[in-house]
Amino acid sequence: MSATPEPERRTGAGEGTVLAFDFGTQKIGVAVGNTTIRLAHPLTTIRSDATAVRFAAIAALLDEWKPDALVVGRPMHADGVAHEMTARAERFARQLEGRFGLPVARVDERLTTRAAGSALVASGVRGRERKAAQDEVAAQIILQAYLDDPVGSATTVAAEVPHAPA
């Protein structure tokens, strides 16, 4: 019998740590995952509209977690049409590539914020706590979609409610 080879990762990254970002103009949700166990966890939310502050926080996270690849959520209208935030998120992804020299995958993030809010409510998280955690849980959903699709054939992040955040 011959074994079927594993599909190659879409970013060219090997087995290891991946950080994902749910980009926003005021906040960036961050999640961490691993390509070996294929499981994503919410990590933190970077709260600043200052580019220098954002990239300093990202640099600190990269230094701590030493990821092999990054993932950025790509916002789209429900019908798949790009809009202003699509262009901003794409620019952010290119900046990450340029500043840190890591491969950056893009994942369709439609409905992830809504799914994150639903997951937090289902977990009993309400009010300010829910609002504070929503972006990092959205990043977790984006990253989980990436980890669940190693060859990058899926183009839409399912709006499924994930397990309760860790």
C-alpha positions as CSV (number, residue, x, y, z in Angstrom):
1,M,0.0,0.0,0.0
2,S,1.2,3.5,-0.7
3,A,0.4,6.4,1.6
4,T,-1.2,9.5,0.2
5,P,1.0,12.6,0.7
6,E,-0.3,15.4,2.8
7,P,-1.4,18.5,0.8
8,E,1.1,21.4,0.9
9,R,0.2,24.4,3.1
10,R,-1.0,27.3,1.1
11,T,1.4,29.7,2.7
12,G,4.4,27.5,2.3
13,A,4.8,27.3,6.1
14,G,5.8,24.1,7.8
15,E,4.4,22.7,11.0
16,G,4.3,25.3,13.7
17,T,2.6,28.3,15.2
18,V,0.4,30.7,13.3
19,L,-1.0,34.0,14.4
20,A,-4.2,35.4,12.9
21,F,-5.6,39.0,12.8
22,D,-9.1,40.3,12.6
23,F,-8.2,43.8,11.3
24,G,-10.2,46.9,12.3
25,T,-9.4,50.6,12.3
26,Q,-9.7,50.8,16.1
27,K,-9.0,47.2,17.2
28,I,-7.2,44.2,15.9
29,G,-8.2,40.8,17.3
30,V,-5.4,38.3,17.5
31,A,-5.6,34.5,17.8
32,V,-2.9,31.8,18.0
33,G,-3.0,28.3,16.6
34,N,-0.8,25.4,15.6
35,T,-0.6,23.6,12.3
36,T,0.2,20.3,14.0
37,I,-2.9,20.0,16.2
38,R,-4.9,22.4,14.0
39,L,-6.6,24.2,16.9
40,A,-7.0,28.0,17.3
41,H,-7.4,30.0,20.5
42,P,-8.2,33.7,21.1
43,L,-5.2,35.6,22.3
44,T,-5.6,39.3,22.7
45,T,-7.0,42.5,21.2
46,I,-4.8,45.3,20.2
47,R,-6.6,48.6,20.9
48,S,-5.2,51.6,19.1
49,D,-5.7,53.5,15.9
50,A,-2.0,54.5,15.9
51,T,0.0,52.5,13.3
52,A,3.2,52.6,15.3
53,V,1.5,51.3,18.5
54,R,-0.2,48.5,16.5
55,F,2.9,47.3,14.9
56,A,4.9,47.5,18.1
57,A,2.3,45.3,19.8
58,I,2.4,42.9,16.8
59,A,6.2,42.8,16.9
60,A,6.0,41.9,20.6
61,L,3.6,39.1,19.9
62,L,5.7,37.8,17.1
63,D,8.8,37.8,19.4
64,E,6.8,35.9,22.0
65,W,5.1,33.3,19.8
66,K,7.6,33.0,17.0
67,P,5.0,32.1,14.3
68,D,5.9,30.5,11.0
69,A,3.0,32.2,9.2
70,L,0.3,34.8,9.7
71,V,-3.3,35.0,8.6
72,V,-5.4,38.1,8.0
73,G,-9.2,38.1,7.8
74,R,-10.4,39.6,4.5
75,P,-13.7,41.4,5.0
76,M,-16.2,41.3,2.2
77,H,-19.9,42.2,1.7
78,A,-22.2,39.2,2.1
79,D,-22.4,38.8,-1.7
80,G,-18.6,38.6,-1.9
81,V,-18.0,42.1,-3.2
82,A,-14.9,43.9,-1.9
83,H,-15.4,47.3,0.0
84,E,-13.2,49.9,1.7
85,M,-12.3,47.6,4.6
86,T,-11.2,44.9,2.2
87,A,-8.6,47.3,0.8
88,R,-7.5,48.3,4.3
89,A,-7.1,44.7,5.4
90,E,-5.2,43.8,2.3
91,R,-2.8,46.7,2.9
92,F,-2.4,45.6,6.5
93,A,-1.5,42.1,5.2
94,R,1.1,43.5,2.8
95,Q,2.5,45.6,5.7
96,L,2.9,42.5,7.8
97,E,4.7,40.6,5.0
98,G,7.0,43.6,4.4
99,R,7.8,44.3,8.0
100,F,8.2,40.8,9.3
101,G,9.1,38.7,6.3
102,L,6.5,36.0,7.1
103,P,4.0,34.5,4.7
104,V,0.6,36.0,5.2
105,A,-2.5,34.1,4.1
106,R,-5.9,35.8,3.6
107,V,-9.1,34.2,4.7
108,D,-12.6,35.3,3.9
109,E,-14.0,36.6,7.2
110,R,-17.7,37.2,6.3
111,L,-19.9,36.8,9.4
112,T,-17.1,36.1,11.8
113,T,-17.9,39.0,14.1
114,R,-21.5,37.9,14.3
115,A,-20.4,34.3,15.0
116,A,-18.0,35.4,17.6
117,G,-20.7,37.4,19.4
118,S,-23.0,34.4,19.3
119,A,-20.3,32.1,20.6
120,L,-19.6,34.4,23.5
121,V,-23.3,34.8,24.4
122,A,-23.7,31.0,24.2
123,S,-20.8,30.8,26.6
124,G,-22.5,33.1,29.1
125,V,-20.3,36.1,28.3
126,R,-22.3,39.3,28.2
127,G,-22.0,43.1,28.1
128,R,-18.6,44.7,28.2
129,E,-16.8,41.4,28.6
130,R,-18.4,40.2,25.3
131,K,-17.5,43.4,23.5
132,A,-13.9,43.2,24.8
133,A,-13.4,39.6,23.6
134,Q,-15.3,39.7,20.4
135,D,-12.4,40.6,18.1
136,E,-10.0,38.0,19.4
137,V,-12.8,35.3,19.1
138,A,-13.4,36.5,15.5
139,A,-9.7,36.1,14.9
140,Q,-10.0,32.6,16.4
141,I,-12.7,31.7,13.9
142,I,-10.7,33.1,11.0
143,L,-7.6,31.1,12.1
144,Q,-9.7,27.9,12.7
145,A,-11.0,28.2,9.1
146,Y,-7.5,28.4,7.9
147,L,-6.3,25.5,9.9
148,D,-9.3,23.4,8.8
149,D,-8.4,24.0,5.1
150,P,-4.7,23.3,4.7
151,V,-4.7,23.7,0.9
152,G,-6.7,26.9,0.8
153,S,-9.5,25.6,-1.3
154,A,-12.3,27.1,0.8
155,T,-13.0,30.8,0.2
156,T,-15.7,31.4,2.8
157,V,-15.4,31.3,6.5
158,A,-18.4,29.4,7.9
159,A,-20.4,31.3,10.5
160,E,-20.5,28.3,12.8
161,V,-20.5,28.9,16.5
162,P,-17.2,27.5,17.8
163,H,-16.6,25.8,21.1
164,A,-16.5,28.1,24.1
165,P,-13.4,30.3,24.0
166,A,-10.5,29.2,26.2
